[in-house]
Amino acid sequence: MGILVYNILLILLWPVYRLLGLVHPKVRRFIRSRYEGYRMIRQYARWHANDPDNGPIWLHGSSVGELDQALAVLREIKVRYPKQRVIVSVFSQSVRLRRLEDADLMFYLPVDFFWNWRTLTKLLKPRAFVTMTWDVFPNLLFHLKRRGIPAFLCSAALSPKSWRMTRWARLLQRSTYNRFTGIGAVNEANQELFRKLVSRRFEDRVQVTGDTRYDTILFKIRNAYPGSDDRRQLEYIKALKGPLWIFASTYQADDEQIFPGLPDLLKEHPRYQILIFPHKIDSERLQQVQKNLELVGLGSELFSHAVFNRRRRDYHAKPAERILIVDRLGILALAYRYSSFCYVGGGFHHRIHNTAEPAALGRPVLTGPRISTSPIALELAEQGPLVRCENGHEVIEQARGWMDNDKQRRKLGQQAEEYLKSHEGGASKFFDTFLSPEIHNTKAH
């Protein structure tokens, strides 16, 4: 019943979406990328048509965070079976296709039409399919099951308030989740949630294997080698005088909540400087941040201007303003090393962004209220290193407390780092629980 309703809606809405693509460039790019993904799969299958005994393991991560989870599994597969072919798909266009060192192919997932997968699964013949967090594709899972190809959900996590947990949604989705050969939940609470999504006879398929995102975060930190331009920017951050508060992945809603309290706080703590990393760095958003600061009487400077002027030696090392708006990508995770603590945005907007990176580097974290979609943020809040604030006033007051108490702040940062390290190994546990038996079985044949 569920898959029938899903297909009716998909078929009815797709022509509307195609028409929207005529006037909306973003929609047009999305549609084009789906056709390109379909073409890439067919071409890859033809290239390997003479190698039927070594079908690829197919990993899917819809967006940036889920791709990080998939890459941890990819590294684990290659450690165990270096010659195993692996392909990686993504859904969101926030992920740019690139050459992955250990993957044979990276592509955008085609639209989940029934007829697409009838052809593609027959051509591709994957050894196994692994998707992340909560992403399911009913028609793809149907055809994988029909062909006897095992499918798994890794790092499975849901908010208890998710629409997927409502009574009717569970009934409609049950047949889809029943098609998974195994579901690796991030913790016991999520194990119980996902057991409600499958029939009782399949509850044993849901096991706790952890969140592979921890593995990728720690891997990135241990193997971070910035390029020459990034090194110059990081050297500038390192040379800033005084302690540093980082605002990461911020939106207009974060500005509105927090900026009004900043002038008094900065007067009380004249040594502190602030780096703001907006979630988007287009000119509109950068100007918006500057304007929002001006409205509360605070000046700011673009980070690129400060770095450029210092390199030219026609500007003093200290920036003109205490607040720098970072208009460069790729240095946030490394910049956390030089901060005292951070605020991670999204919690006043829609949902919290990545809180694990600063925590892994021993930095306590402030956020807005909307953190229920992130198991890592929820567990850090329970442990203490992350403080969930209901409004901007609470953010300012907690920041004031950490600025006044270095000892408490450092202790919380140490707890955060220890917590992250204690959860490493999710990819290995997922592999041992689900993938290892499947690979051995298929190799035996």
N, C-alpha and C positions, 0 to 999 in steps of 0.2 A: 504493500500500500504506500509506504513512504517513498520508495523509489519512483512509483508512478506519479505521485504528486510533484516530486522534484523534477521529473522529466517534462511534465506538462508546463510547469512554470518556466523552466529553462528554454523550452522551444518557443513559448509565447513571448518571453522577454528579449530573446536574442535579436529579432528583427528591429525592435525598438532601440536596442543598444547600437545596432548597425546604423540606423538613421541618425542617432545622436553623434556618431562618429563623423558624419558629414560636416558638422559644424564645430566639433570639439576636438582639438588636436590631441589631447591626452587620451581620449577614448579611441581615437584613430590609431595612435601608437600602440595601445593595448591590443586592439584587434589584429593589427599587423604582426605583433609579437607572437600571438597565438598560432597564426598560420606558419610563421617562421619556425616555431617550436615543432609543429607537426612535420614540416619538411626536414628538419634536422634529425628527428627520430627515424624517419624513413631512410634517409641517407646513411645514418649510422648503422642501421640494421642491414642495409645492403653491403656495406663495407665488411661486416663481420658475418655474413651469411655462411661462410665456409668454416666457422668456428662455433658450431652449435653446442659443443660440450662445455664451453666456458661462457655461459650467458652472464650478462652484467648484473650486479646488485644495484638497484635503483634507489637512490636517496632523494627525498623531497623536503625542501624547507621553504615555506611560502614567502616569508619576508626575511629581513636581515637577522633578527634574533633566531628564527628557526633554522636559517642557513648555518649559523654558528653551531647549533646543536647537531645538524647533519654532518658538518665537517669533523666534529669529534668522532662520530661513528666512522666516517671515511678514513681517518687516520688509524683507528683501531683495526679496521679491516686490512689495511695495507701493512700494518705491523704483523698481523697473523698470516695473511696470504698476499704477499707482495705482487703476485701475478694475477690476482683477481681483478677483473674489469669492473669499474664502478662508474655510473653516470649520475649526474645531479641535476634536478629540475628545481625551478623557483616559480613563484606565481606573481608576486608584486614587482612592479617596475621600479620600485625603490632599490631593488637589487640589480646591479649592472652585470651583464654577462662578462665573464673573463676566463682566462686560462687557469684552471685549478691544477696545482702541481700533481696531485694524486688521482685526478679524475680524467676519464677519457672524453667526457662530453658534459657541457653545461648548457641548459636550454630553458626557455619559458614553457611552462606546462600548457598544452593545448586545452581548449574548452572541453569540459567534461560531458561531451555528447556521447550517447550510447554507441553510435556508428563509428566514431573516431577510434574508440578503444577496441572495438571488435577487430579492426584491421591492425592497429599498432601493437597490441599485445601478441598477436599472432606472429608479426614480423620480428619484434624485439626479443621475445622469449627471455625475460629477465629471470634470474635465479631467485630473487626476492625483491619485494618493494617495501621501503620503510619511509613513512611520513612522520612529521613531528607535531607535537603539542596537542592540537585538537583538529587538525586539518584532515578532512575526509572527502573523498570524491566518489559518490555512490556508484556511478557507472564504471569507473576504472576498477573499483574494488569488486564489482560484480563480474567483470570479465577476467580479472586475475583469479578469482575463486573458481570460475568456470573452467579455467585452464590448469588448475591445480598449482598455481604460483602462490607461495606464502606471502602474506602482507602483514606488516607490523606497524604499530603506533609507538613511537619512542618519545621519552620525556613528556608523557601525557599529563596535561594539567588543565583544569577548568576552575572557574570561579563557582562556588556553590550557588550564586545568584545568576549564573549564565542561563540564557533562554533555552539552552540545550537540556537543562535539568528540569524544565517544566514537564508536567505529566504528558501532555500531548506530543511535545517534541521528542520525549524519550520513546514513546510508542512508534512515532514515525521513523525514528533513526535506528531502532533496534536491529532491523534486518541488516542495515549497513555495518554497524559495529560488530554484529555477529560474524561478519566475513573476515575479520582480523584473525590471523593465526595466533597472535600474541599482542598484548598491550603492556608496555613498560611505563608504569606510573612514577611520577617524581617522588611521591611520598605516600604514606599510609592513608592520609585524608583523601588524596586524589585516587588512590586505589579503590576506596569505597564509592567515590563518585562514578568512576568508570564501570564498576561492577553493576551499577544501576542502569547503565546504558546497554548492557548485553543481557541475553536470556540467562536464567539461573544455571542452566547446564554448561554455560560457557564462562562462568565467573572465575574459574581457575586459570583462565587464559590471561587474566589481569594480575600482573606481579609488580612489585616495587623494584625498580632498577635504578632510580635516581635521575637527576637532570644532567644531561651531557653538556649543557651550556657552561657549567663550572669548568669542565675539562678544557673547553676552547678558551675561556677567559684566562685561565692560568697558563695555557699554552701560549697565547698571544703575549702575555706579560713577560714570560721567560724567553721568548724569541723575538722580542721587539727590537728591530734594527732600523731606526729612522733614516731616511735619505738625507743628503747634504742640506737641502733646503729646510726640511723638518728639523734637523739638528740646530740650524741657526735660530729657528723660532723657539725651540725648546731652551736653548742657551739664554735667550732673552728672558723667557719666563723664569728660569732658574736665577737670573741675576736681579730680578725685581726685589727691591728693598722691602722688608717687612713680611708678615704672614699673608697668606693668600686664601681667598674664598672663591671657589669656582661655582658658577651657575651653568649647568649642563642641559642641553636640549630644551631650551625654554620657548614658551609661546606667549602670546599677548595676555592670556589669562594669568600666567605667572607674573608678568610685569605688573599687571593691575593689582595683584594681591600683595606683592613684596616691596615694590619700589617706594611706596609712600613712607615706609618705615626706615628706609636706608639712610636718609640724611642725618637723623639724630644718632643712629648707630655708628655711622662713620665718624661723626664728631667725637663720640665717646672713645673710639678706638682709632686714633689717627694713623697708626702704623699699617693697618689692614688695607689691602688692595683687592679689587674684584675683577675676575675674568668672566665675561658672559659669552657662552657658546650657544647662540640661537639654534633651534632645531633646523631652521632653514636659513641660508645665508644669501638669499637673493637681495637685491638692492632695496626692495620694498620693506622686507623684514628688518634689515639693518637700520634703515631710516626710522622705522617704527620704534625700535628699541631706543635709539638716540632721542627721539621725540618724547617717549615715555619718561626717560630720565630727566630731560629738560623740564618737563611738567612738574617734577618734584624738586627742581632746583639743583640738579646734579649734572656736571659735565661728563663727557666721555670721549674716547678716542678710538678709532679703528685700529685693531692690532697690527694690520699690515703696514699702516702708516708709521706706527711707532718702530717696528722692526726695521723697515726700510730706512727711516731717518737715522736710526742708530748705526746701521751698517755704513751709511754715507759719511758718518762722523761729523755731520753738521747739525747734530741734535744731541742734547745731553742724554745720558743713559737712562735717567729716570723719565718715565712717560709724562706727558703734559697733564694727564688726568689720572685719578686713582682708579677709574673704571675703564677697562679695555673691552671692546666688543670684538670678539674673534671672528674674522671673516675668512678663515681658512679651514679646510677640511683635513682630517687625518691625524690631528695631534691631541685630541681630547684625552684619549686613554693614557697617553704618555704624560700629558700635563698634570694629571691627577697626582703624580709623584711629588710635585712641588707645592701642593695645596695643603692647607691645614684641615679643611673639611669642605663639603660640597653640598649644593642643592641640586637635585635631579628633577627636571621639569616633566610636564605631562600630567601630573597629579591633580592640577586644577583645570586641565583642559579635557582630556579624554581618558588616557591611561598612562601610567608611569613608564618612563623609559628605563634604560639599563642602569640599575643600581649596583650590579655585581662588580663592575670594573673598579670603581673607587673603593668598594669594600675590600676587594682582593689586594689592593695596594695599601690597606690599613687606614682608610679615611672614613670617618663617620659621615652619615648621609642624612640630609633633610629632604622631605618630599611633601607633596600635597596629599589630599585624602584618597584619591582614586588609585589604589595599589592592588586591588583584589585580583587583577588578571596576572599578577606576577608572584608566583610562589616564592621566589628568592626574596623579593621585597617584603612579603608577609613574614617570612621566617626571620629575616634580619630585624624587622620591627619587634617580633616576639623576643628575640635575643637581646635587643637594646641598641645596637649600633646604628639602626635606622629609626628616625623619629618621624612619624606621620602627623602632619599638621593640618588642622581643619581650615585654617585661614592664614593670611599673610602675617597677622599680628603674632600668631604662634611661631611662625618661621623666624621672625625677627627676635622674639624673646629667647627661643632656643639657641639661635646664633649668638646672641649676647651672652648666654650662659657658657657656651663653648669658648668664646673669645676671652671670657674672664677666668676660665678654669682650664689651663693647658693640660693639667694632669688627668682630669676626667676625660677630656677630648682624646688624648692619646690612648688612654685605657680602652675607650670604646673602639677606636681605630684598630687596636691590637685584637680585640674580640672579633671584629669584622673579618680581619685577615685570617685568623684561626678558623673561623666558621667556614669561609670559602674553601680553605685547604682541606678541611675535614670532609667536604662533600665531593672531592675529586674522585674519579673512577666510575662515573655513570656509564660511559661508553663501553668500558670493559665488562661491566656487569650486564649491560644490555646484550652485548655480543655473546657472552657465555650462556645467558638465559635463553636467548631466542635464535640468534644468527648461527652460532657455532653448530648446533644440531642440524640445521637446514643445509649448511654448506657441506658438512660431512656426508649427509644423506645423498645429496645430489652428486657429489664427487664419487661416492660409492657406485652410483649407477653408471 
